[in-house]
Amino acid sequence: MTAPLLRAVLDDLPGYQPAAGLYGGAATMRPLSANESPHAPLPGIREVVTAAGATINRYPDPDCCELTAALARVHDVDPGRVLVGGGSVALLQLLLHAVAEPGAEVLYAWRSFEIYPVMADLAGVTSVRVPLDGDDHDLAAMAARITAATRMVIVCSPNNPTGTVVGDSELRAFLDRVPPTCLVALDEAYHEYVRAPGAADGRALCDAYPNVVVLRTFSKAYGLAGLRVGYLLGAPGVVDRLRRATLPYSVNAVAQLAALAALGLAKELLRRVDATVAERTRVRDALLAAGWRVPDGQGNFLWLQLGEDASAFGTWCAKRDIAVRAFAGDGVRVSIGSVEDDDAFLAACAEWRSSTMGVKT
């Protein structure tokens, strides 16, 4: 049978596969695979979302004017340096398409966020993956791999899935080696959870480096994963050109109003982040005490260095109704959830190590 002609890249594209058992009417898994906030929306946000339902017959503001202005005030920048999008992933997709020309390359550490190679392939940009140094970005090696074809570099800090961060002085030294014609995207989806001293802060760096853009999201610390809204900070000239290529009405009206409400409730929401950070420390300490190898993760998740046992451990957890994110041959990423869910995960870890199936980790 003759089929419609689609791009060949779609034949082998892996796509994004969520953890099994999380979605659908019979979902019963403990949700520790997607790095969501375990906290229910605050009443002030729920009220805004409910009220917004009365206006969904109208298109949303295509320029997200109120939210853009609010973010500009929060970050003390001109609104022309802020671009709102349907999650930071959508903005990263926009960046990849913006740099996509014949022969263009995008460079990033690996392993890092699993969607990078998928989006690069779809944009027609060649991925250049630079191996991590242990669990950390090897910025010196990344700088050495930049060529005239490199149109964009992605630095994910905290890195998803290892959770490690890039230091400020280290990143500045790297940026000094990047040609000013090469865009650098700092993916800071988990910025609010960082407590490591000396960690880089993209907001300060994009003032000093006009080729730097910073990606942040309302999905994690602000607890709006289900509404898909994120934003980008950058130089006015870069943001203006990106704005022209943004899909109209891509951030729905409910998401815009909820994000505005979340900014107004930032102090309370960030107290929840503090609680997640404390829980992260508790879970990591318990794992380290039991003999697991766990980096000092600075996101709302932890990385278990399981190597070839990663897939088996992911299946082990799934059989106990715990959804984690297993990366075959590398490790397992586990989100920090409620105390109850985290305790169930720690119990599964203890079972694994004591069973005949477990191997030295």
C-alpha positions as a printed NumPy array, in Angstrom:
array([[  0.   ,   0.   ,   0.   ],
       [  1.297,   3.437,  -0.911],
       [  1.739,   5.67 ,   2.139],
       [  2.024,   9.456,   2.379],
       [  5.589,  10.688,   2.074],
       [  6.825,  11.903,   5.44 ],
       [ 10.334,  12.825,   6.531],
       [ 12.655,   9.844,   6.849],
       [ 13.748,  10.977,  10.307],
       [ 10.342,   9.909,  11.638],
       [ 11.029,   6.254,  10.837],
       [ 13.559,   5.778,  13.634],
       [ 12.661,   8.645,  15.966],
       [ 12.32 ,   7.204,  19.48 ],
       [  9.904,   9.868,  20.708],
       [  9.157,  10.436,  24.387],
       [  7.868,   7.489,  26.384],
       [  6.478,   8.224,  29.879],
       [  6.784,   5.644,  32.613],
       [  4.242,   2.845,  32.198],
       [  1.178,   2.847,  34.443],
       [  1.097,   6.583,  35.145],
       [ -1.708,   7.577,  32.809],
       [ -5.131,   6.161,  32.076],
       [ -8.127,   5.38 ,  34.224],
       [ -6.438,   2.528,  36.102],
       [ -3.241,   4.402,  36.996],
       [ -2.075,   3.354,  40.475],
       [  1.677,   3.979,  40.366],
       [  3.483,   6.196,  42.839],
       [  4.529,   9.093,  40.558],
       [  8.303,   9.385,  41.021],
       [  9.344,   9.499,  37.366],
       [  8.443,  12.93 ,  35.959],
       [  9.988,  15.402,  38.449],
       [  6.656,  17.036,  39.256],
       [  5.869,  18.893,  42.444],
       [  4.15 ,  16.528,  44.904],
       [  2.129,  19.425,  46.345],
       [ -1.439,  20.181,  45.283],
       [ -2.032,  23.663,  43.816],
       [ -2.495,  26.412,  46.383],
       [ -6.078,  27.668,  46.866],
       [ -5.219,  31.013,  45.259],
       [ -4.12 ,  29.255,  42.091],
       [ -7.099,  26.892,  42.037],
       [ -9.485,  29.839,  42.316],
       [ -7.857,  31.625,  39.395],
       [ -7.957,  28.478,  37.253],
       [-11.635,  27.924,  38.057],
       [-12.54 ,  31.509,  37.225],
       [-10.56 ,  31.377,  33.969],
       [-12.847,  28.615,  32.751],
       [-15.518,  31.226,  32.06 ],
       [-13.401,  32.814,  29.321],
       [-12.101,  29.818,  27.372],
       [-14.337,  30.643,  24.413],
       [-11.889,  33.494,  23.683],
       [ -8.342,  33.284,  22.408],
       [ -5.587,  34.024,  24.936],
       [ -3.306,  37.053,  24.722],
       [ -0.804,  35.919,  22.051],
       [  1.977,  38.054,  23.544],
       [  1.329,  37.091,  27.189],
       [  1.652,  40.781,  28.019],
       [  0.708,  40.687,  31.721],
       [  2.828,  37.628,  32.455],
       [  5.763,  39.037,  30.482],
       [  5.585,  42.295,  32.437],
       [  5.39 ,  40.426,  35.755],
       [  8.415,  38.28 ,  34.903],
       [ 10.322,  41.381,  33.824],
       [  9.664,  42.904,  37.26 ],
       [ 10.717,  39.725,  39.061],
       [ 14.008,  39.555,  37.174],
       [ 14.518,  43.336,  36.969],
       [ 14.813,  43.375,  33.192],
       [ 13.063,  45.132,  30.347],
       [  9.999,  43.208,  29.067],
       [ 11.718,  43.044,  25.694],
       [ 14.129,  40.541,  27.213],
       [ 11.384,  38.067,  28.228],
       [  9.672,  35.509,  26.011],
       [  6.89 ,  33.292,  27.38 ],
       [  6.144,  29.924,  25.778],
       [  4.271,  26.656,  26.236],
       [  6.815,  25.232,  28.661],
       [ 10.588,  25.597,  28.469],
       [ 10.679,  22.569,  26.143],
       [  8.595,  24.458,  23.567],
       [ 10.999,  27.378,  23.805],
       [ 13.963,  25.067,  23.325],
       [ 12.249,  23.654,  20.257],
       [ 11.859,  27.229,  18.998],
       [ 15.588,  27.84 ,  19.537],
       [ 16.541,  24.723,  17.597],
       [ 14.377,  25.72 ,  14.672],
       [ 15.78 ,  29.257,  14.84 ],
       [ 19.36 ,  28.013,  14.361],
       [ 18.51 ,  25.225,  11.919],
       [ 20.313,  25.812,   8.643],
       [ 22.009,  23.26 ,   6.374],
       [ 24.994,  21.796,   8.205],
       [ 24.119,  23.367,  11.564],
       [ 25.147,  21.528,  14.728],
       [ 23.894,  21.698,  18.318],
       [ 26.273,  20.631,  21.063],
       [ 25.306,  19.337,  24.498],
       [ 26.526,  17.039,  27.257],
       [ 25.409,  13.427,  27.333],
       [ 23.744,  12.025,  29.195],
       [ 21.428,  14.982,  29.606],
       [ 17.736,  15.707,  28.994],
       [ 16.481,  12.877,  26.789],
       [ 14.384,  15.112,  24.549],
       [ 17.387,  17.097,  23.229],
       [ 18.352,  14.621,  20.479],
       [ 14.717,  14.094,  19.485],
       [ 14.076,  17.811,  19.024],
       [ 17.401,  18.317,  17.251],
       [ 16.576,  15.552,  14.77 ],
       [ 13.15 ,  17.024,  14.101],
       [ 14.675,  20.461,  13.52 ],
       [ 17.177,  18.977,  11.091],
       [ 20.14 ,  19.959,  13.266],
       [ 23.039,  17.57 ,  13.845],
       [ 23.595,  16.617,  17.487],
       [ 27.115,  16.626,  18.89 ],
       [ 27.1  ,  14.823,  22.242],
       [ 30.014,  15.365,  24.61 ],
       [ 30.308,  12.69 ,  27.325],
       [ 29.87 ,  13.752,  30.932],
       [ 32.882,  13.726,  33.204],
       [ 31.422,  11.257,  35.672],
       [ 28.087,  12.916,  36.38 ],
       [ 29.194,  16.468,  35.543],
       [ 29.405,  18.607,  32.428],
       [ 32.892,  18.533,  30.922],
       [ 32.891,  22.159,  29.802],
       [ 36.509,  22.087,  28.654],
       [ 35.756,  19.171,  26.343],
       [ 32.585,  20.886,  25.144],
       [ 34.49 ,  24.076,  24.309],
       [ 37.044,  22.037,  22.368],
       [ 34.264,  20.506,  20.228],
       [ 32.832,  23.851,  19.062],
       [ 33.395,  24.461,  15.363],
       [ 32.19 ,  26.913,  12.733],
       [ 29.16 ,  24.632,  12.286],
       [ 28.107,  24.878,  15.956],
       [ 25.089,  27.143,  16.049],
       [ 23.94 ,  26.407,  19.593],
       [ 25.252,  24.876,  22.817],
       [ 22.873,  23.614,  25.513],
       [ 24.015,  23.549,  29.139],
       [ 21.544,  21.881,  31.495],
       [ 22.092,  22.889,  35.127],
       [ 20.971,  21.13 ,  37.274],
       [ 21.57 ,  18.447,  34.703],
       [ 18.642,  16.159,  34.012],
       [ 18.997,  13.281,  34.933],
       [ 22.201,  13.391,  37.024],
       [ 21.209,  16.479,  39.05 ],
       [ 24.675,  18.039,  39.066],
       [ 25.219,  21.782,  38.614],
       [ 27.756,  23.894,  36.776],
       [ 29.787,  26.359,  38.821],
       [ 29.626,  30.083,  38.074],
       [ 33.357,  30.607,  37.504],
       [ 33.567,  27.421,  35.442],
       [ 30.671,  28.466,  33.238],
       [ 32.023,  31.99 ,  32.741],
       [ 35.358,  30.546,  31.631],
       [ 33.478,  28.339,  29.177],
       [ 31.391,  31.22 ,  27.825],
       [ 34.56 ,  33.218,  27.236],
       [ 35.618,  30.464,  24.805],
       [ 32.324,  30.341,  22.912],
       [ 32.204,  32.473,  19.749],
       [ 29.721,  35.345,  20.14 ],
       [ 27.94 ,  34.093,  17.006],
       [ 27.064,  30.809,  18.755],
       [ 23.922,  30.781,  20.89 ],
       [ 24.205,  29.251,  24.383],
       [ 20.98 ,  28.009,  25.981],
       [ 21.146,  27.537,  29.745],
       [ 18.401,  25.079,  30.64 ],
       [ 17.574,  25.949,  34.258],
       [ 14.266,  24.138,  34.728],
       [ 15.267,  23.183,  38.301],
       [ 16.975,  26.425,  39.284],
       [ 14.825,  27.047,  42.373],
       [ 15.99 ,  23.799,  44.   ],
       [ 19.709,  24.611,  43.821],
       [ 21.466,  25.021,  47.161],
       [ 25.072,  24.297,  46.13 ],
       [ 27.399,  27.235,  46.849],
       [ 28.989,  28.765,  43.789],
       [ 26.42 ,  27.393,  41.344],
       [ 25.879,  29.401,  38.176],
       [ 22.815,  31.647,  37.868],
       [ 21.854,  32.239,  34.257],
       [ 19.986,  35.459,  35.019],
       [ 23.289,  37.178,  35.898],
       [ 25.142,  35.614,  32.995],
       [ 22.757,  36.754,  30.28 ],
       [ 23.561,  40.357,  31.255],
       [ 27.253,  39.811,  30.553],
       [ 26.93 ,  37.531,  27.51 ],
       [ 24.525,  38.655,  24.748],
       [ 24.655,  35.211,  23.118],
       [ 23.225,  33.529,  26.253],
       [ 19.547,  32.742,  26.746],
       [ 18.12 ,  31.262,  29.938],
       [ 15.213,  28.811,  29.994],
       [ 13.038,  28.437,  33.081],
       [  9.644,  26.903,  33.779],
       [  6.556,  27.038,  35.967],
       [  6.244,  23.245,  35.805],
       [  8.538,  22.336,  38.702],
       [  8.908,  24.729,  41.648],
       [  5.669,  26.549,  40.813],
       [  3.694,  23.323,  40.456],
       [  2.021,  24.044,  37.106],
       [  3.254,  21.044,  35.098],
       [ -0.248,  20.332,  33.802],
       [ -0.616,  23.796,  32.256],
       [  2.642,  24.016,  30.266],
       [  4.125,  27.476,  30.664],
       [  7.773,  28.522,  30.726],
       [  9.864,  31.506,  29.771],
       [ 13.147,  32.634,  28.268],
       [ 15.438,  35.507,  29.226],
       [ 17.912,  36.927,  26.744],
       [ 19.248,  39.922,  24.87 ],
       [ 16.547,  42.148,  23.317],
       [ 17.702,  41.549,  19.75 ],
       [ 17.644,  37.774,  20.187],
       [ 14.292,  37.753,  21.979],
       [ 12.691,  40.014,  19.377],
       [ 13.686,  37.708,  16.533],
       [ 12.523,  34.634,  18.427],
       [  9.2  ,  36.289,  19.225],
       [  8.473,  36.587,  15.504],
       [  8.728,  32.816,  15.133],
       [  6.579,  31.936,  18.151],
       [  3.387,  30.033,  17.411],
       [  0.443,  32.4  ,  18.058],
       [ -1.743,  31.588,  21.066],
       [  0.647,  28.85 ,  22.183],
       [  0.21 ,  29.659,  25.886],
       [ -3.421,  29.203,  26.851],
       [ -5.327,  31.749,  28.903],
       [ -5.655,  29.482,  31.959],
       [ -1.902,  28.896,  32.018],
       [ -1.146,  32.611,  31.755],
       [ -3.443,  33.497,  34.66 ],
       [ -2.21 ,  30.599,  36.811],
       [  1.415,  31.611,  36.247],
       [  0.579,  35.189,  37.254],
       [ -1.083,  33.9  ,  40.41 ],
       [  1.919,  31.661,  41.132],
       [  4.287,  34.633,  40.92 ],
       [  2.091,  36.416,  43.451],
       [  2.309,  33.386,  45.749],
       [  6.036,  32.854,  45.222],
       [  6.999,  33.054,  48.899],
       [  4.612,  30.268,  49.875],
       [  5.515,  28.154,  46.86 ],
       [  9.235,  28.526,  47.513],
       [  8.673,  27.372,  51.099],
       [  7.367,  24.174,  49.519],
       [ 10.577,  24.029,  47.497],
       [ 12.532,  24.243,  50.762],
       [ 10.542,  21.274,  52.039],
       [ 11.37 ,  19.31 ,  48.887],
       [ 15.056,  20.151,  49.282],
       [ 14.962,  18.889,  52.872],
       [ 13.253,  15.694,  51.706],
       [ 15.859,  15.341,  48.958],
       [ 18.571,  15.425,  51.613],
       [ 16.745,  12.846,  53.737],
       [ 16.308,  10.42 ,  50.851],
       [ 19.885,  10.824,  49.603],
       [ 21.323,  10.367,  53.089],
       [ 19.313,   7.165,  53.481],
       [ 20.53 ,   5.861,  50.129],
       [ 24.165,   6.737,  50.851],
       [ 23.95 ,   5.045,  54.25 ],
       [ 22.684,   1.909,  52.514],
       [ 25.629,   1.889,  50.128],
       [ 24.12 ,   3.38 ,  46.964],
       [ 26.109,   5.739,  44.712],
       [ 24.113,   8.952,  44.461],
       [ 25.529,  12.306,  43.255],
       [ 24.739,  15.501,  45.141],
       [ 21.672,  16.235,  43.034],
       [ 20.419,  19.816,  43.066],
       [ 17.062,  19.31 ,  41.354],
       [ 13.869,  17.794,  42.729],
       [ 15.181,  14.324,  41.867],
       [ 18.127,  12.021,  42.518],
       [ 20.264,   9.863,  40.223],
       [ 21.162,   6.29 ,  41.078],
       [ 24.324,   5.121,  39.327],
       [ 23.183,   1.611,  38.415],
       [ 24.867,   1.066,  35.059],
       [ 23.743,  -2.17 ,  33.451],
       [ 21.265,  -2.824,  36.277],
       [ 19.231,   0.312,  35.534],
       [ 16.477,  -1.341,  33.495],
       [ 16.121,  -4.251,  35.912],
       [ 15.814,  -1.887,  38.853],
       [ 13.216,   0.184,  37.006],
       [ 11.175,  -2.975,  36.445],
       [ 11.684,  -3.941,  40.105],
       [ 10.172,  -0.639,  41.204],
       [  7.317,  -0.845,  38.691],
       [  6.297,  -4.24 ,  40.078],
       [  5.938,  -2.49 ,  43.437],
       [  3.775,   0.24 ,  41.868],
       [  6.552,   2.821,  41.937],
       [  7.221,   4.728,  38.711],
       [ 10.856,   5.796,  38.284],
       [ 12.768,   6.799,  35.16 ],
       [ 15.248,   4.131,  34.064],
       [ 17.906,   4.882,  31.447],
       [ 19.169,   1.581,  30.094],
       [ 22.854,   1.03 ,  30.754],
       [ 23.242,   4.245,  32.755],
       [ 21.115,   4.777,  35.83 ],
       [ 17.733,   5.551,  37.356],
       [ 16.276,   8.961,  38.09 ],
       [ 13.805,   9.179,  40.962],
       [ 11.738,  12.257,  41.711],
       [ 11.39 ,  13.552,  45.248],
       [  7.75 ,  13.059,  46.15 ],
       [  5.667,  12.845,  49.279],
       [  7.237,  11.296,  52.372],
       [  4.951,   8.28 ,  51.944],
       [  5.984,   7.734,  48.315],
       [  9.658,   8.282,  49.117],
       [  9.507,   5.784,  51.973],
       [  7.964,   3.223,  49.628],
       [ 10.832,   3.822,  47.217],
       [ 13.441,   3.45 ,  49.969],
       [ 11.809,   0.185,  50.997],
       [ 12.044,  -1.062,  47.406],
       [ 15.724,  -0.081,  47.386],
       [ 16.348,  -2.03 ,  50.585],
       [ 14.569,  -5.069,  49.139],
       [ 16.618,  -4.871,  45.964],
       [ 19.917,  -4.841,  47.799],
       [ 18.975,  -7.7  ,  50.078],
       [ 17.521,  -9.905,  47.346],
       [ 19.408, -12.475,  45.319],
       [ 18.51 , -10.389,  42.256],
       [ 20.404,  -7.385,  43.519],
       [ 24.034,  -6.851,  42.656],
       [ 26.596,  -4.585,  44.234],
       [ 25.673,  -0.998,  43.45 ]])
